[in-house]
């Protein structure tokens, strides 16, 4: 008999969820207090990792633009001082 459950997040105790895929348990855990668990079921780990990469890329882009603005403001003040 095959008693393997479908892929998804399962409660494993101590306030933790663990992801099981077609091959068995994975190394992906999530706290039950994580805001992403409010919409059940949470997305699979691959989706979560993709979202993290997108968020990180957006932060890097935003911080680069902010750094460019600060640098421009510094040089602008320098030119006015002369």
C-alpha positions as YAML, in Angstrom:
chain: A
units: angstrom
residues:
- id: 1
  name: UNK
  ca: [0.00, 0.00, 0.00]
- id: 2
  name: UNK
  ca: [1.13, 3.51, -0.78]
- id: 3
  name: UNK
  ca: [0.30, 5.77, 2.15]
- id: 4
  name: UNK
  ca: [2.29, 8.74, 0.79]
- id: 5
  name: UNK
  ca: [0.43, 12.02, 1.17]
- id: 6
  name: UNK
  ca: [0.24, 14.59, -1.64]
- id: 7
  name: UNK
  ca: [2.90, 17.31, -1.81]
- id: 8
  name: UNK
  ca: [2.27, 20.16, 0.61]
- id: 9
  name: UNK
  ca: [2.89, 21.66, 4.03]
- id: 10
  name: UNK
  ca: [2.18, 19.48, 7.07]
- id: 11
  name: UNK
  ca: [2.21, 20.28, 10.77]
- id: 12
  name: UNK
  ca: [5.09, 18.44, 12.47]
- id: 13
  name: UNK
  ca: [4.77, 19.79, 16.01]
- id: 14
  name: UNK
  ca: [6.38, 22.57, 18.04]
- id: 15
  name: UNK
  ca: [4.60, 25.21, 15.92]
- id: 16
  name: UNK
  ca: [6.37, 24.15, 12.72]
- id: 17
  name: UNK
  ca: [5.26, 23.12, 9.27]
- id: 18
  name: UNK
  ca: [7.41, 20.94, 7.03]
- id: 19
  name: UNK
  ca: [7.10, 20.52, 3.28]
- id: 20
  name: UNK
  ca: [6.69, 17.08, 1.76]
- id: 21
  name: UNK
  ca: [7.06, 16.61, -1.99]
- id: 22
  name: UNK
  ca: [6.61, 13.60, -4.26]
- id: 23
  name: UNK
  ca: [9.82, 12.04, -2.90]
- id: 24
  name: UNK
  ca: [9.21, 12.53, 0.82]
- id: 25
  name: UNK
  ca: [10.10, 15.08, 3.46]
- id: 26
  name: UNK
  ca: [12.22, 18.05, 2.42]
- id: 27
  name: UNK
  ca: [14.48, 20.35, 4.45]
- id: 28
  name: UNK
  ca: [11.99, 23.23, 4.19]
- id: 29
  name: UNK
  ca: [10.35, 24.32, 7.46]
- id: 30
  name: UNK
  ca: [8.03, 27.21, 8.24]
- id: 31
  name: UNK
  ca: [6.75, 28.57, 11.54]
- id: 32
  name: UNK
  ca: [2.98, 28.47, 11.98]
- id: 33
  name: UNK
  ca: [3.17, 32.12, 13.04]
- id: 34
  name: UNK
  ca: [4.65, 33.11, 9.65]
- id: 35
  name: UNK
  ca: [2.30, 35.58, 7.91]
- id: 36
  name: UNK
  ca: [2.47, 33.49, 4.73]
- id: 37
  name: UNK
  ca: [0.52, 30.73, 6.51]
- id: 38
  name: UNK
  ca: [-2.59, 32.92, 6.80]
- id: 39
  name: UNK
  ca: [-3.59, 31.97, 3.26]
- id: 40
  name: UNK
  ca: [-3.83, 28.21, 3.44]
- id: 41
  name: UNK
  ca: [-2.07, 26.40, 1.97]
- id: 42
  name: UNK
  ca: [1.14, 28.42, 1.80]
- id: 43
  name: UNK
  ca: [2.93, 28.39, -1.55]
- id: 44
  name: UNK
  ca: [5.49, 25.65, -2.22]
- id: 45
  name: UNK
  ca: [9.12, 26.37, -1.26]
- id: 46
  name: UNK
  ca: [10.14, 27.00, -4.89]
- id: 47
  name: UNK
  ca: [7.57, 29.81, -5.12]
- id: 48
  name: UNK
  ca: [8.69, 31.28, -1.79]
- id: 49
  name: UNK
  ca: [12.35, 31.20, -2.86]
- id: 50
  name: UNK
  ca: [11.47, 32.88, -6.16]
- id: 51
  name: UNK
  ca: [9.59, 35.61, -4.30]
- id: 52
  name: UNK
  ca: [12.58, 36.16, -2.00]
- id: 53
  name: UNK
  ca: [14.89, 36.52, -5.00]
- id: 54
  name: UNK
  ca: [12.52, 39.03, -6.62]
- id: 55
  name: UNK
  ca: [12.23, 41.03, -3.38]
- id: 56
  name: UNK
  ca: [16.01, 41.06, -2.94]
- id: 57
  name: UNK
  ca: [16.52, 42.21, -6.54]
- id: 58
  name: UNK
  ca: [13.99, 45.02, -6.01]
- id: 59
  name: UNK
  ca: [15.79, 46.11, -2.82]
- id: 60
  name: UNK
  ca: [19.16, 46.11, -4.56]
- id: 61
  name: UNK
  ca: [17.74, 48.16, -7.43]
- id: 62
  name: UNK
  ca: [16.05, 50.61, -5.05]
- id: 63
  name: UNK
  ca: [19.16, 51.01, -2.89]
- id: 64
  name: UNK
  ca: [21.29, 51.60, -6.01]
- id: 65
  name: UNK
  ca: [18.94, 54.36, -7.18]
- id: 66
  name: UNK
  ca: [18.95, 55.91, -3.72]
- id: 67
  name: UNK
  ca: [22.75, 55.78, -3.58]
- id: 68
  name: UNK
  ca: [22.90, 57.47, -7.00]
- id: 69
  name: UNK
  ca: [20.58, 60.26, -5.79]
- id: 70
  name: UNK
  ca: [22.68, 60.82, -2.67]
- id: 71
  name: UNK
  ca: [25.89, 60.90, -4.67]
- id: 72
  name: UNK
  ca: [24.35, 63.39, -7.10]
- id: 73
  name: UNK
  ca: [23.18, 65.56, -4.21]
- id: 74
  name: UNK
  ca: [26.67, 65.57, -2.71]
- id: 75
  name: UNK
  ca: [28.31, 66.63, -5.95]
- id: 76
  name: UNK
  ca: [25.61, 69.20, -6.55]
- id: 77
  name: UNK
  ca: [26.30, 70.84, -3.19]
- id: 78
  name: UNK
  ca: [30.03, 70.72, -3.90]
- id: 79
  name: UNK
  ca: [29.56, 72.57, -7.18]
- id: 80
  name: UNK
  ca: [27.41, 75.23, -5.53]
- id: 81
  name: UNK
  ca: [30.02, 75.85, -2.84]
- id: 82
  name: UNK
  ca: [32.62, 77.04, -5.38]
...
